[in-house]
Amino acid sequence: MEIIDDDDAQLWKDLNLNASPAPPPPPSFSLTTPNFPGRKRDATIDENTIDRKRKRLIKNREAAVRSRARRQAYTYELEYEVAHLLEENAKLKTQIEKLCVAALANHHDEHPKKQKLYRTVSSPF
């Protein structure tokens, strides 16, 4: 049997404590004292930063409204152009049909149908 003196007992106690260290407390996030990991400067929030953030938020919302209005106007413009082109396409199709019918009528009038030649037996075998 092995004898453990006081120095060994203290060493054993230190090893057991170091073997399973307690987990660090979770980071706390609050508006008054933010503790963001990796920040190197003092992270105190003053009125200027709050005002700048508020102004940026308002500007961003206004820009989003303008962007939506531009997109809607562009969509309406494209829809109008599509309707106009569909109408023009239908007119051109009817015009092509009329021209084709007229061309066929002219072709028949100018060139009457020729009589076909039939093969006959000219010599008896």
C-alpha positions in Angstrom: 0.0 0.0 0.0 1.2 3.4 -0.9 1.4 6.3 1.5 0.2 9.7 0.3 1.6 12.7 2.1 0.2 16.2 2.2 2.1 17.5 -0.9 0.8 14.6 -3.0 -2.8 15.2 -1.8 -2.6 18.9 -2.7 -1.2 18.0 -6.1 -3.9 15.5 -6.6 -6.6 18.1 -5.7 -5.0 20.6 -8.1 -5.0 18.1 -10.9 -8.7 17.2 -10.4 -9.6 20.9 -10.3 -7.8 21.6 -13.6 -9.2 18.5 -15.3 -12.7 19.8 -15.5 -12.8 23.6 -15.4 -16.0 25.4 -15.1 -17.4 26.7 -18.4 -17.1 30.5 -18.8 -20.2 32.5 -18.3 -22.2 33.3 -21.5 -21.6 36.8 -23.0 -24.1 39.4 -22.0 -25.6 41.6 -24.7 -27.3 44.7 -23.6 -27.8 48.2 -25.0 -26.2 50.0 -22.1 -22.9 48.0 -22.0 -22.4 45.9 -25.0 -19.6 43.3 -24.7 -19.0 42.2 -28.3 -16.1 39.7 -28.7 -13.2 41.1 -30.7 -14.0 44.8 -30.1 -10.8 46.7 -29.3 -12.2 50.1 -28.4 -14.6 51.2 -25.7 -18.1 50.2 -26.7 -20.1 52.9 -24.9 -23.2 54.1 -26.8 -23.8 57.8 -26.8 -26.5 59.9 -28.3 -24.6 60.6 -31.5 -24.4 57.0 -32.5 -28.1 56.5 -31.7 -29.0 59.5 -33.8 -26.8 58.3 -36.7 -28.4 54.9 -36.5 -31.9 56.3 -36.5 -31.1 58.6 -39.4 -29.6 55.8 -41.4 -32.7 53.6 -40.7 -35.0 56.4 -41.9 -32.9 57.0 -45.0 -32.9 53.3 -45.7 -36.7 53.0 -45.4 -37.1 56.0 -47.7 -34.7 54.5 -50.3 -36.6 51.3 -50.1 -39.9 53.1 -50.8 -38.4 54.9 -53.8 -36.9 51.6 -55.1 -40.3 49.9 -54.9 -42.0 52.8 -56.7 -39.4 52.7 -59.5 -39.8 49.0 -59.8 -43.6 49.3 -60.0 -43.4 52.1 -62.6 -41.0 50.0 -64.7 -43.3 47.0 -64.4 -46.3 49.1 -65.6 -44.2 50.4 -68.5 -43.2 46.9 -69.5 -46.9 45.7 -69.3 -48.0 48.6 -71.5 -45.2 47.8 -74.0 -46.2 44.1 -74.1 -49.9 45.0 -74.7 -48.9 47.4 -77.5 -46.6 44.8 -79.1 -49.2 42.1 -79.0 -51.7 44.4 -80.7 -49.2 45.3 -83.4 -48.3 41.6 -83.8 -52.0 40.7 -84.4 -52.3 43.5 -87.0 -49.2 42.3 -88.8 -50.4 38.7 -88.9 -53.7 39.7 -90.4 -51.8 41.9 -92.9 -49.6 38.9 -93.8 -52.6 36.7 -94.3 -54.2 39.2 -96.7 -51.0 39.6 -98.7 -50.7 35.8 -99.0 -54.2 35.4 -100.2 -53.7 38.3 -102.7 -50.4 36.8 -103.9 -52.1 33.4 -104.5 -54.9 35.0 -106.4 -52.5 36.9 -108.6 -50.4 33.8 -109.2 -53.5 31.9 -110.5 -54.6 34.7 -112.7 -51.2 35.3 -114.3 -50.3 31.7 -114.9 -53.3 29.6 -115.9 -52.9 26.0 -115.3 -51.2 24.1 -118.1 -52.6 20.9 -119.4 -50.9 17.8 -118.4 -49.3 15.6 -120.9 -50.2 12.0 -120.6 -48.0 9.1 -121.7 -49.4 7.0 -124.5 -48.3 3.8 -126.1 -47.0 4.8 -129.5 -45.7 1.5 -130.7 -47.2 -1.9 -130.3 -45.0 -4.5 -128.8 
